[in-house]
Amino acid sequence: MEGGLALRSRFRDGIDFFMRIFPPIARVLALLVFLSSVAQADELVEGFKAYQKGDFAIALKAFEVAAEKEDPMGMHLLGSLYFEGNGVEKDAAKAKGLFEKAAAKGFGASVEQLGSMYLRGNGVNKNIEKAIEYFKKAADEGSLKSMFDLAQIYRGGDGVTKNPIKAVKYYEVAAKNGYLPALNEYGLLFAQGFGVDQDYLEAYAWFSLAVENKDEHAPQNLAMVKRVLGDEKLPAAEKRLAKVKDTYFNQLKE
């Protein structure tokens, strides 16, 4: 327990929480929606539609065609099939090779995936330094998920020295740019005074946003902060919440 409050954190459930919910292949859905109007991406669209239907044999053929054309998305999607064992025998080594080829061509989802594999030792020997290297590369290209992963590493000190300054930096960018898993964790920094001055008004704002976005840990945290603030300070907390929404989230919806 930190800061006198039994606050709940996604950090305690493991850094790969969202990796388990959203497998590698699902993270490129938005790109495929965009590519559905691009003629040369026909095999990718066909493959993904087949994947959604559970027709992994067709998906495999389509992704193989794209990968043979040196298409980085095709390589990533094919690697995802091998990584997950969908339609093929699970083969982490082959998946890693495909992810590496796609990453070398600048495909961000593959860079993220390699970082996650090294972080958890999934299909490779666990190597935090390599995980950080991949996450930093992805973060430099704007990956909010990788920023979040870096923040978790520096906050928890998993294989590295805890670094509150770096943790705050990455959580802040991820949270203020709308990465939902970061909302509760960013609020925790202010509730606990980790790397920042303890500020329950700020914690209230970010926990409230996390609650609105269905974070399972946030309701308990928000309730505790409300008790600390008391009725007298709740109007100020609501004012801070409105300011945070207006500054960061309203503009994201425009």
Solvent accessible surface area in square Angstrom, and as a share of the most:
residue,aa,sasa,rsa
1,M,167,0.74
2,E,82,0.37
3,G,44,0.42
4,G,58,0.56
5,L,25,0.12
6,A,50,0.39
7,L,2,0.01
8,R,93,0.34
9,S,3,0.02
10,R,8,0.03
11,F,68,0.28
12,R,132,0.48
13,D,64,0.33
14,G,26,0.25
15,I,35,0.18
16,D,24,0.13
17,F,33,0.14
18,F,47,0.20
19,M,15,0.07
20,R,144,0.53
21,I,90,0.46
22,F,99,0.41
23,P,46,0.29
24,P,6,0.04
25,I,1,0.00
26,A,39,0.30
27,R,60,0.22
28,V,0,0.00
29,L,76,0.38
30,A,81,0.63
31,L,83,0.41
32,L,6,0.03
33,V,98,0.56
34,F,139,0.58
35,L,34,0.17
36,S,65,0.42
37,S,100,0.64
38,V,37,0.21
39,A,80,0.62
40,Q,141,0.63
41,A,4,0.03
42,D,88,0.46
43,E,25,0.11
44,L,2,0.01
45,V,23,0.13
46,E,98,0.44
47,G,0,0.00
48,F,14,0.06
49,K,115,0.49
50,A,8,0.06
51,Y,37,0.14
52,Q,115,0.51
53,K,170,0.72
54,G,42,0.40
55,D,55,0.28
56,F,56,0.24
57,A,60,0.47
58,I,78,0.39
59,A,0,0.00
60,L,30,0.15
61,K,139,0.59
62,A,7,0.05
63,F,0,0.00
64,E,61,0.27
65,V,67,0.38
66,A,0,0.00
67,A,12,0.09
68,E,141,0.63
69,K,127,0.54
70,E,98,0.44
71,D,43,0.22
72,P,41,0.26
73,M,14,0.06
74,G,0,0.00
75,M,5,0.02
76,H,0,0.00
77,L,0,0.00
78,L,13,0.06
79,G,0,0.00
80,S,0,0.00
81,L,0,0.00
82,Y,26,0.10
83,F,17,0.07
84,E,44,0.20
85,G,27,0.26
86,N,33,0.17
87,G,47,0.45
88,V,30,0.17
89,E,155,0.69
90,K,127,0.54
91,D,55,0.28
92,A,26,0.20
93,A,77,0.60
94,K,97,0.41
95,A,0,0.00
96,K,47,0.20
97,G,28,0.27
98,L,20,0.10
99,F,0,0.00
100,E,62,0.28
101,K,120,0.51
102,A,0,0.00
103,A,6,0.05
104,A,89,0.69
105,K,99,0.42
106,G,59,0.57
107,F,22,0.09
108,G,36,0.35
109,A,15,0.12
110,S,0,0.00
111,V,5,0.03
112,E,22,0.10
113,Q,0,0.00
114,L,0,0.00
115,G,0,0.00
116,S,1,0.01
117,M,0,0.00
118,Y,16,0.06
119,L,7,0.04
120,R,67,0.24
121,G,29,0.28
122,N,55,0.28
123,G,43,0.41
124,V,24,0.14
125,N,134,0.69
126,K,116,0.49
127,N,55,0.28
128,I,18,0.09
129,E,137,0.61
130,K,86,0.37
131,A,0,0.00
132,I,17,0.09
133,E,113,0.51
134,Y,43,0.16
135,F,0,0.00
136,K,72,0.30
137,K,100,0.42
138,A,3,0.02
139,A,8,0.06
140,D,121,0.63
141,E,150,0.67
142,G,46,0.44
143,S,20,0.13
144,L,46,0.23
145,K,22,0.09
146,S,0,0.00
147,M,23,0.10
148,F,6,0.03
149,D,4,0.02
150,L,0,0.00
151,A,0,0.00
152,Q,1,0.00
153,I,2,0.01
154,Y,13,0.05
155,R,22,0.08
156,G,22,0.21
157,G,24,0.23
158,D,57,0.29
159,G,64,0.62
160,V,39,0.22
161,T,118,0.68
162,K,118,0.50
163,N,43,0.22
164,P,49,0.31
165,I,139,0.71
166,K,73,0.31
167,A,0,0.00
168,V,21,0.12
169,K,110,0.47
170,Y,25,0.10
171,Y,0,0.00
172,E,57,0.25
173,V,59,0.34
174,A,0,0.00
175,A,0,0.00
176,K,42,0.18
177,N,73,0.37
178,G,22,0.21
179,Y,40,0.15
180,L,83,0.41
181,P,6,0.04
182,A,0,0.00
183,L,0,0.00
184,N,0,0.00
185,E,0,0.00
186,Y,7,0.02
187,G,0,0.00
188,L,0,0.00
189,L,1,0.00
190,F,25,0.10
191,A,0,0.00
192,Q,23,0.10
193,G,30,0.29
194,F,35,0.15
195,G,41,0.40
196,V,35,0.20
197,D,126,0.65
198,Q,88,0.39
199,D,56,0.29
200,Y,48,0.18
201,L,60,0.30
202,E,17,0.07
203,A,0,0.00
204,Y,8,0.03
205,A,0,0.00
206,W,0,0.00
207,F,0,0.00
208,S,8,0.05
209,L,4,0.02
210,A,0,0.00
211,V,48,0.28
212,E,90,0.40
213,N,58,0.30
214,K,176,0.75
215,D,12,0.06
216,E,93,0.42
217,H,3,0.01
218,A,0,0.00
219,P,68,0.43
220,Q,68,0.30
221,N,0,0.00
222,L,19,0.10
223,A,41,0.32
224,M,29,0.13
225,V,0,0.00
226,K,83,0.35
227,R,166,0.61
228,V,65,0.38
229,L,15,0.08
230,G,29,0.27
231,D,124,0.64
232,E,159,0.71
233,K,113,0.48
234,L,45,0.22
235,P,90,0.57
236,A,47,0.36
237,A,0,0.00
238,E,85,0.38
239,K,157,0.67
240,R,73,0.26
241,L,14,0.07
242,A,60,0.47
243,K,114,0.48
244,V,0,0.00
245,K,61,0.26
246,D,87,0.45
247,T,51,0.30
248,Y,44,0.17
249,F,22,0.09
250,N,66,0.34
251,Q,104,0.46
252,L,84,0.42
253,K,167,0.71
254,E,178,0.80
